Amino acid sequence: VRSEGERSGGRTEAADVEVLYGRSVSPWWDVLVGVKQDLGPGDSRTWAALGIQGLAPYKFETSATAYVGEGGQVMATAEIEYELLLTNRLILQPLLEATLAAKDDPRHGTGSGLNKVEAGLRLRYEFNRRFAPYIGISHERLFGDTADYHQAAGERARDTRWVAGVRVWF
């Protein structure tokens, strides 16, 4: 189960929940299959998901997932992270994520091609491997028609924000 959300001004901007089954295909790589549900204001959408995640050379954690939704909409996300151990429990984590879409979806504010890149830096404290709160900063930039759709709705194409959360493994 993977979940992510954005909340601002007391309201949920966007959220998603993924239920994935993973199968190891090598010592460092897993193949994932499952379902993603987008939540938040407006329509919620359901996607079929197929992806891969693992540890690339030099200990870069990577994941790439393709999603197929209603009306033949196809999207993909790719993410890369690295963990810098400041102490055994205090970890600094830079990350980079990109989102792509196969075709325009004006109803949901998504343009085709590369539509979003997010770069962030998180500092987390691991009480144990299964529970680690974090704080950080994230910068998001929208591109192409996606940026145009959001600007037409009065939103910004670039956004820098503070983030806080908890990483939980179970």
Contact map, one row per residue, 1 for C-alpha under 8 A:
11100000000000001111000000000000000000000000000000000000000000000000000000000000000000000000000000000000000000000000000000000000000000000000000000000000000000000000000000
11110000000000001111000000000000000000000000000000000000000000000000000000000000000000000000000000000000000000000000000000000000000000000000000000000000000000000000000000
11111000000000111100000000000000000000000000000000000000000000000000000000000000000000000000000000000000000000000000000000000000000000000000000000000000000000000000000000
01111100000000111000000000000000000000000000000000000000000000000000000000000000000000000000000000000000000000000000000000000000000000000000000000000000000000000000000000
00111110000111110000000000000000000000000000000000000000000000000000000000000000000000000000000000000000000000000000000000000000000000000000000000000000000000000000000000
00011111000111100000000000000000000000000000000000000000000000000000000000000000000000000000000000000000000000000000000000000000000000000000000000000000000000000000000000
00001111111111000000000000000000000000000000000000000000000000000000000000000000000000000000000000000000000000000000000000000000000000000000000000000000000000000000000000
00000111111110000000000000000000000000000000000000000000000000000000000000000000000000000000000000000000000000000000000000000000000000000000000000000000000000000000000000
00000011111000000000000000000000000000000000000000000000000000000000000000000000000000000000000000000000000000000000000000000000000000000000000000000000000000000000000000
00000011111100000000000000000000000000000000000000000000000000000000000000000000000000000000000000000000000000000000000000000000000000000000000000000000000000000000000000
00000011111110000000000000000000000000000000000000000000000000000000000000000000000000000000000000000000000000000000000000000000000000000000000000000000000000000000000000
00001111011111100000000000000000000000011000000000000000000000000000000000000000000000000000000000000000000000000000000000000000000000000000000000000000000000000000000000
00001111001111100000000000000000000000011000000000000000000000000000000000000000000000000000000000000000000000000000000000000000000000000000000000000000000000000000000000
00001110000111110000000000000000000001111000000000000000000000000000000000000000000000000000000000000000000000000000000000000000000000000000000000000000000000000000000000
00111100000111111000000000000000000001110000000000000000000000000000000000000000000000000000000000000000000000000000000000000000000000000000000000000000000000000000000000
00111000000001111100000000000000000111100000000000000000000000000000000000000000000000000000000000000000000000000000000000000000000000000000000000000000000000000000000000
11110000000000111110000000000000000111100000000000000000000000000000000000000000000000000000000000000000000000000000000000000000000000000000000000000000000000000000000000
11100000000000011111000000000000011110000000000000000000000000000000000000000000000000000000000000000000000000000000000000000000000000000000000000000000000000000000000000
11000000000000001111100000000000011100000000000000000000000000000000000000000000000000000000000000000000000000000000000000000000000000000000000000000000000000000000000000
11000000000000000111110000000001111000000000000010000000000000000000000000000000000000000000000000000000000000000000000000000000000000000000000000000000000000000000000000
00000000000000000011111000000001110000000000000000000000000000000000000000000000000000000000000000000000000000000000000000000000000000000000000000000000000000000000000000
00000000000000000001111100000111100000000000000000000000000000000000000000000000000000000000000000000000000000000000000000000000000000000000000000000000000000000000000000
00000000000000000000111110000111000000000000000000000000000000000000000000000000000000000000000000000000000000000000000000000000000000000000000000000000000000000000000000
00000000000000000000011111111110000000000000000000000000000000000000000000000000000000000000000000000000000000000000000000000000000000000000000000000000000000000000000000
00000000000000000000001111111110000000000000000000000000000000000000000000000000000000000000000000000000000000000000000000000000000000000000000000000000000000000000000000
00000000000000000000000111111100000000000000000000000000000000000000000000000000000000000000000000000000000000000000000000000000000000000000000000000000000000000000000000
00000000000000000000000111111000000000000000000000000000000000000000000000000000000000000000000000000000000000000000000000000000000000000000000000000000000000000000000000
00000000000000000000000111111100000000000000000000000111000000000000000000000000000000000000000000000000000000000000000000000000000000000000000000000000000000000000000000
00000000000000000000000111111110000000000000000000011110000000000000000000000000000000000000000000000000000000000000000000000000000000000000000000000000000000000000000000
00000000000000000000011111011111000000000000000000011100000000000000000000000000000000000000000000000000000000000000000000000000000000000000000000000000000000000000000000
00000000000000000000011110001111100000000000000001111000000000000000000000000000000000000000000000000000000000000000000000000000000000000000000000000000000000000000000000
00000000000000000001111000000111110000000000000011111000000000000000000000000000000000000000000000000000000000000000000000000000000000000000000000000000000000000000000000
00000000000000000001110000000011111000000000000111100000000000000000000000000000000000000000000000000000000000000000000000000000000000000000000000000000000000000000000000
00000000000000000111100000000001111100000000000111000000000000000000000000000000000000000000000000000000000000000000000000000000000000000000000000000000000000000000000000
00000000000000000111000000000000111110000000011110000000000000000000000000000000000000000000000000000000000000000000000000000000000000000000000000000000000000000000000000
00000000000000011110000000000000011111000000011110000000000000000000000000000000000000000000000000000000000000000000000000000000000000000000000000000000000000000000000000
00000000000000011100000000000000001111100001111000000000000000000000000000000000000000000000000000000000000000000000000000000000000000000000000000000000000000000000000000
00000000000001111000000000000000000111110001110000000000000000000000000000000000000000000000000000000000000000000000000000000000000000000000000000000000000000000000000000
00000000000001111000000000000000000011111011100000000000000000000000000000000000000000000000000000000000000000000000000000000000000000000000000000000000000000000000000000
00000000000111100000000000000000000001111111000000000000000000000000000000000000000000000000000000000000000000000000000000000000000000000000000000000000000000000000000000
00000000000111000000000000000000000000111111000000000000000000000000000000000000000000000000000000000000000000000000000000000000000000000000000000000000000000000000000000
00000000000000000000000000000000000000011111000000000000000000000000000000000000000000000000000000000000000000000000000000000000000000000000000000000000000000000000000000
00000000000000000000000000000000000000111111100000000000000000000000000000000000000000000000000000000000000000000000000000000000000000000000000000000000000000000000000000
00000000000000000000000000000000000011111111110000000000000000000000000000000000000000000000000000000000000000000000000000000000000000000000000000000000000000000000000000
00000000000000000000000000000000000011100011111000000000000000000000110000000000000000000000000000000000000000000000000000000000000000000000000000000000000000000000000000
00000000000000000000000000000000001111000001111100000000000000000000110000000000000000000000000000000000000000000000000000000000000000000000000000000000000000000000000000
00000000000000000000000000000000001110000000111110000000000000000011110000000000000000000000000000000000000000000000000000000000000000000000000000000000000000000000000000
00000000000000000000000000000000111100000000011111000000000000000011100000000000000000000000000000000000000000000000000000000000000000000000000000000000000000000000000000
00000000000000000001000000000001111100000000001111100000000000001111000000000000000000000000000000000000000000000000000000000000000000000000000000000000000000000000000000
00000000000000000000000000000011110000000000000111110000000000001110000000000000000000000000000000000000000000000000000000000000000000000000000000000000000000000000000000
00000000000000000000000000000011100000000000000011111000000000111100000000000000000000000000000000000000000000000000000000000000000000000000000000000000000000000000000000
00000000000000000000000000001111000000000000000001111100000000111000000000000000000000000000000000000000000000000000000000000000000000000000000000000000000000000000000000
00000000000000000000000000001111000000000000000000111110000011110000000000000000000000000000000000000000000000000000000000000000000000000000000000000000000000000000000000
00000000000000000000000000011100000000000000000000011111000011100000000000000000000000000000000000000000000000000000000000000000000000000000000000000000000000000000000000
00000000000000000000000000011000000000000000000000001111101111000000000000000000000000000000000000000000000000000000000000000000000000000000000000000000000000000000000000
00000000000000000000000000010000000000000000000000000111111111000000000000000000000000000000000000000000000000000000000000000000000000000000000000000000000000000000000000
00000000000000000000000000000000000000000000000000000011111100000000000000000000000000000000000000000000000000000000000000000000000000000000000000000000000000000000000000
00000000000000000000000000000000000000000000000000000001111100000000000000000000000000000000000000000000000000000000000000000000000000000000000000000000000000000000000000
00000000000000000000000000000000000000000000000000000011111110000000000000000000010000000000000000000000000000000000000000000000000000000000000000000000000000000000000000
00000000000000000000000000000000000000000000000000000011111111000000000000000001111000000000000000000000000000000000000000000000000000000000000000000000000000000000000000
00000000000000000000000000000000000000000000000000001111001111100000000000000001110000000000000000000000000000000000000000000000000000000000000000000000000000000000000000
00000000000000000000000000000000000000000000000000001111000111110000000000000111100000000000000000000000000000000000000000000000000000000000000000000000000000000000000000
00000000000000000000000000000000000000000000000000111100000011111000000000000111000000000000000000000000000000000000000000000000000000000000000000000000000000000000000000
00000000000000000000000000000000000000000000000000111000000001111100000000011110000000000000000000000000000000000000000000000000000000000000000000000000000000000000000000
00000000000000000000000000000000000000000000000011110000000000111110000000011100000000000000000000000000000000000000000000000000000000000000000000000000000000000000000000
00000000000000000000000000000000000000000000000011100000000000011111000001111000000000000000000000000000000000000000000000000000000000000000000000000000000000000000000000
00000000000000000000000000000000000000000000001111000000000000001111100001110000000000000000000000000000000000000000000000000000000000000000000000000000000000000000000000
00000000000000000000000000000000000000000000001110000000000000000111110111100000000000000000000000000000000000000000000000000000000000000000000000000000000000000000000000
00000000000000000000000000000000000000000000111100000000000000000011111111000000000000000000000000000000000000000000000000000000000000000000000000000000000000000000000000
00000000000000000000000000000000000000000000111000000000000000000001111110000000000000000000000000000000000000000000000000000000000000000000000000000000000000000000000000
00000000000000000000000000000000000000000000000000000000000000000000111110000000000000000000000000000000000000000000000000000000000000000000000000000000000000000000000000
00000000000000000000000000000000000000000000000000000000000000000001111111000000000000000000000000000000000000000000000000000000000000000000000000000000000000000000000000
00000000000000000000000000000000000000000000000000000000000000000001111111100000000000000000000000001110000000000000000000000000000000000000000000000000000000000000000000
00000000000000000000000000000000000000000000000000000000000000000111100111110000000000000000000000001110000000000000000000000000000000000000000000000000000000000000000000
00000000000000000000000000000000000000000000000000000000000000000111000011111000000000000000000000111100000000000000000000000000000000000000000000000000000000000000000000
00000000000000000000000000000000000000000000000000000000000000011110000001111100000000000000000000111000000000000000000000000000000000000000000000000000000000000000000000
00000000000000000000000000000000000000000000000000000000000000011100000000111110000000000000000011110000000000000000000000000000000000000000000000000000000000000000000000
00000000000000000000000000000000000000000000000000000000000001111000000000011111000000000000000011100000000000000000000000000000000000000000000000000000000000000000000000
00000000000000000000000000000000000000000000000000000000000001110000000000001111100000000000001111000000000000000000000000000000000000000000000000000000000000000000000000
00000000000000000000000000000000000000000000000000000000000111100000000000000111110000000000001110000000000000000000000000000000000000000000000000000000000000000000000000
00000000000000000000000000000000000000000000000000000000000111000000000000000011111000000000111100000000000000000000000000000000000000000000000000000000000000000000000000
00000000000000000000000000000000000000000000000000000000001110000000000000000001111100000000111000000000000000000000000000000000000000000000000000000000000000000000000000
00000000000000000000000000000000000000000000000000000000000100000000000000000000111110000011110000000000000000000000000000000000000000000000000000000000000000000000000000
00000000000000000000000000000000000000000000000000000000000000000000000000000000011111000011100000000000000000000000000000000000000000000000000000000000000000000000000000
00000000000000000000000000000000000000000000000000000000000000000000000000000000001111111111000000000000000000000000000000000000000000000000000000000000000000000000000000
00000000000000000000000000000000000000000000000000000000000000000000000000000000000111111111000000000000000000000000000000000000000000000000000000000000000000000000000000
00000000000000000000000000000000000000000000000000000000000000000000000000000000000011111110000000000000000000000000000000000000000000000000000000000000000000000000000000
00000000000000000000000000000000000000000000000000000000000000000000000000000000000011111110000000000000000000000000000000000000000000000000000000000000000000000000000000
00000000000000000000000000000000000000000000000000000000000000000000000000000000000011111110000000000000000000000000000000001111000000000000000000000000000000000000000000
00000000000000000000000000000000000000000000000000000000000000000000000000000000000011111111000000000000000000000000000000111100000000000000000000000000000000000000000000
00000000000000000000000000000000000000000000000000000000000000000000000000000000001111111111100000000000000000000000000000111100000000000000000000000000000000000000000000
00000000000000000000000000000000000000000000000000000000000000000000000000000000001111000111110000000000000000000000000011110000000000000000000000000000000000000000000000
00000000000000000000000000000000000000000000000000000000000000000000000000000000111100000011111000000000000000000000000011110000000000000000000000000000000000000000000000
00000000000000000000000000000000000000000000000000000000000000000000000000000000111000000001111100000000000000000000001111000000000000000000000000000000000000000000000000
00000000000000000000000000000000000000000000000000000000000000000000000000000011110000000000111110000000000000000000001110000000000000000000000000000000000000000000000000
00000000000000000000000000000000000000000000000000000000000000000000000000000011100000000000011111000000000000000000111100000000000000000000000000000000000000000000000000
00000000000000000000000000000000000000000000000000000000000000000000000000001111000000000000001111100000000000000000111000000000000000000000000000000000000000000000000000
00000000000000000000000000000000000000000000000000000000000000000000000000001110000000000000000111110000000000000111110000000000000000000000000000000000000000000000000000
00000000000000000000000000000000000000000000000000000000000000000000000000111100000000000000000011111000000000000111100000000000000000000000000000000000000000000000000000
00000000000000000000000000000000000000000000000000000000000000000000000000111000000000000000000001111100000000011111000000000000000000000000000000000000000000000000000000
00000000000000000000000000000000000000000000000000000000000000000000000011110000000000000000000000111111000001111110000000000000000000000000000000000000000000000000000000
00000000000000000000000000000000000000000000000000000000000000000000000011100000000000000000000000011111000000011000000000000000000000000000000000000000000000000000000000
00000000000000000000000000000000000000000000000000000000000000000000000011000000000000000000000000001111100000111000000000000000000000000000000000000000000000000000000000
00000000000000000000000000000000000000000000000000000000000000000000000000000000000000000000000000001111110001110000000000000000000000000000000010000000000000000000000000
00000000000000000000000000000000000000000000000000000000000000000000000000000000000000000000000000000011111111110000000000000000000000000000000000000000000000000000000000
00000000000000000000000000000000000000000000000000000000000000000000000000000000000000000000000000000001111111100000000000000000000000000000000000001000000000000000000000
00000000000000000000000000000000000000000000000000000000000000000000000000000000000000000000000000000000111111000000000000000000000000000000000000000000000000000000000000
00000000000000000000000000000000000000000000000000000000000000000000000000000000000000000000000000000000111111000000000000000000000000000000000000000000000000000000000000
00000000000000000000000000000000000000000000000000000000000000000000000000000000000000000000000000000000111111100000000000000000000000000000000001001100000000000000000000
00000000000000000000000000000000000000000000000000000000000000000000000000000000000000000000000000001001111111110010000000000000000000000000000011001000000000000000000000
00000000000000000000000000000000000000000000000000000000000000000000000000000000000000000000000000001011110011111010000000000000000000000000000111000000000000000000000000
00000000000000000000000000000000000000000000000000000000000000000000000000000000000000000000000000011111100001111110000000000000000000000000000111000000000000000000000000
00000000000000000000000000000000000000000000000000000000000000000000000000000000000000000000000000011110000000111110000000000000000000000000000100000000000000000000000000
00000000000000000000000000000000000000000000000000000000000000000000000000000000000000000000000001111000000000011111100000000000000000000000001100000000000000000000000000
00000000000000000000000000000000000000000000000000000000000000000000000000000000000000000000000001111000000001111111100000000000000000000000011111100000000000000000000000
00000000000000000000000000000000000000000000000000000000000000000000000000000000000000000000000001110000000000000111110000000000000000000001111001000000000000000000000000
00000000000000000000000000000000000000000000000000000000000000000000000000000000000000000000000111100000000000000111111000000000000000000001110000000000000000000000000000
00000000000000000000000000000000000000000000000000000000000000000000000000000000000000000000000111000000000000000001111100000000000000000111100000000000000000000000000000
00000000000000000000000000000000000000000000000000000000000000000000000000000000000000000000011110000000000000000000111110000000000000000111000000000000000000000000000000
00000000000000000000000000000000000000000000000000000000000000000000000000000000000000000000011100000000000000000000011111000000000000011110000000000000000000000000000000
00000000000000000000000000000000000000000000000000000000000000000000000000000000000000000001111000000000000000000000001111100000000000011100000000000000000000000000000000
00000000000000000000000000000000000000000000000000000000000000000000000000000000000000000001110000000000000000000000000111110000000001111000000000000000000000000000000000
00000000000000000000000000000000000000000000000000000000000000000000000000000000000000000111100000000000000000000000000011111000000001110000000000000000000000000000000000
00000000000000000000000000000000000000000000000000000000000000000000000000000000000000000111100000000000000000000000000001111100000111100000000000000000000000000000000000
00000000000000000000000000000000000000000000000000000000000000000000000000000000000000001110000000000000000000000000000000111110000111000000000000000000000000000000000000
00000000000000000000000000000000000000000000000000000000000000000000000000000000000000001110000000000000000000000000000000011111111110000000000000000000000000000000000000
00000000000000000000000000000000000000000000000000000000000000000000000000000000000000001000000000000000000000000000000000001111111100000000000000000000000000000000000000
00000000000000000000000000000000000000000000000000000000000000000000000000000000000000001000000000000000000000000000000000000111111100000000000000000000000000000000000000
00000000000000000000000000000000000000000000000000000000000000000000000000000000000000000000000000000000000000000000000000000111111100000000000000000000000000000000000010
00000000000000000000000000000000000000000000000000000000000000000000000000000000000000000000000000000000000000000000000000000111111100000000000000000000000000000000001111
00000000000000000000000000000000000000000000000000000000000000000000000000000000000000000000000000000000000000000000000000000111111110000000000000000000000000000000011110
00000000000000000000000000000000000000000000000000000000000000000000000000000000000000000000000000000000000000000000000000011111111111000000000000000000000000000000011100
00000000000000000000000000000000000000000000000000000000000000000000000000000000000000000000000000000000000000000000000000011100001111100000000000000000000000000001111000
00000000000000000000000000000000000000000000000000000000000000000000000000000000000000000000000000000000000000000000000001111000000111110000000000000000000000000001111000
00000000000000000000000000000000000000000000000000000000000000000000000000000000000000000000000000000000000000000000000001110000000011111000000000000000000000000111100000
00000000000000000000000000000000000000000000000000000000000000000000000000000000000000000000000000000000000000000000000111100000000001111100000000000000000000000111000000
00000000000000000000000000000000000000000000000000000000000000000000000000000000000000000000000000000000000000000000000111000000000000111110000000000000000000011110000000
00000000000000000000000000000000000000000000000000000000000000000000000000000000000000000000000000000000000000000000011110000000000000011111000000000000000000011110000000
00000000000000000000000000000000000000000000000000000000000000000000000000000000000000000000000000000000000000000000011100000000000000001111100000000000000001111000000000
00000000000000000000000000000000000000000000000000000000000000000000000000000000000000000000000000000000000000000001111000000000000000000111110000000000000011110000000000
00000000000000000000000000000000000000000000000000000000000000000000000000000000000000000000000000000000000000000001110000000000000000000011111000000000000011100000000000
00000000000000000000000000000000000000000000000000000000000000000000000000000000000000000000000000000000000000000011100000000000000000000001111101100000000011000000000000
00000000000000000000000000000000000000000000000000000000000000000000000000000000000000000000000000000000000000000111000000000000000000000000111111110000000010000000000000
00000000000000000000000000000000000000000000000000000000000000000000000000000000000000000000000000000000000000111110000000000000000000000000011111110000000000000000000000
00000000000000000000000000000000000000000000000000000000000000000000000000000000000000000000000000000001000001110010000000000000000000000000001111111000000000000000000000
00000000000000000000000000000000000000000000000000000000000000000000000000000000000000000000000000000000000011110011000000000000000000000000011111111100000000000000000000
00000000000000000000000000000000000000000000000000000000000000000000000000000000000000000000000000000000000000000010000000000000000000000000011111111110000110000000000000
00000000000000000000000000000000000000000000000000000000000000000000000000000000000000000000000000000000000000000000000000000000000000000000001111111111000010000000000000
00000000000000000000000000000000000000000000000000000000000000000000000000000000000000000000000000000000010011000000000000000000000000000000000011111111100000000000000000
00000000000000000000000000000000000000000000000000000000000000000000000000000000000000000000000000000000000010000000000000000000000000000000000001111111111110000000000000
00000000000000000000000000000000000000000000000000000000000000000000000000000000000000000000000000000000000000000000000000000000000000000000000000111111111110000000000000
00000000000000000000000000000000000000000000000000000000000000000000000000000000000000000000000000000000000000000000000000000000000000000000000000011111111000000000000000
00000000000000000000000000000000000000000000000000000000000000000000000000000000000000000000000000000000000000000000000000000000000000000000000000001111111000000000000000
00000000000000000000000000000000000000000000000000000000000000000000000000000000000000000000000000000000000000000000000000000000000000000000000000000111111100000000000000
00000000000000000000000000000000000000000000000000000000000000000000000000000000000000000000000000000000000000000000000000000000000000000000000000000111111110000000000000
00000000000000000000000000000000000000000000000000000000000000000000000000000000000000000000000000000000000000000000000000000000000000000000000000100110011111100000000000
00000000000000000000000000000000000000000000000000000000000000000000000000000000000000000000000000000000000000000000000000000000000000000001111000110110001111100000000000
00000000000000000000000000000000000000000000000000000000000000000000000000000000000000000000000000000000000000000000000000000000000000000011110000000000000111110000000000
00000000000000000000000000000000000000000000000000000000000000000000000000000000000000000000000000000000000000000000000000000000000000000011100000000000000111111000000000
00000000000000000000000000000000000000000000000000000000000000000000000000000000000000000000000000000000000000000000000000000000000000001111000000000000000001111100000000
00000000000000000000000000000000000000000000000000000000000000000000000000000000000000000000000000000000000000000000000000000000000000001110000000000000000000111110000000
00000000000000000000000000000000000000000000000000000000000000000000000000000000000000000000000000000000000000000000000000000000000000111100000000000000000000011111000000
00000000000000000000000000000000000000000000000000000000000000000000000000000000000000000000000000000000000000000000000000000000000000111100000000000000000000001111100000
00000000000000000000000000000000000000000000000000000000000000000000000000000000000000000000000000000000000000000000000000000000000011110000000000000000000000000111110000
00000000000000000000000000000000000000000000000000000000000000000000000000000000000000000000000000000000000000000000000000000000000011100000000000000000000000000011111000
00000000000000000000000000000000000000000000000000000000000000000000000000000000000000000000000000000000000000000000000000000000001111000000000000000000000000000001111100
00000000000000000000000000000000000000000000000000000000000000000000000000000000000000000000000000000000000000000000000000000000011111000000000000000000000000000000111110
00000000000000000000000000000000000000000000000000000000000000000000000000000000000000000000000000000000000000000000000000000000011100000000000000000000000000000000011111
00000000000000000000000000000000000000000000000000000000000000000000000000000000000000000000000000000000000000000000000000000000111000000000000000000000000000000000001111
00000000000000000000000000000000000000000000000000000000000000000000000000000000000000000000000000000000000000000000000000000000010000000000000000000000000000000000000111
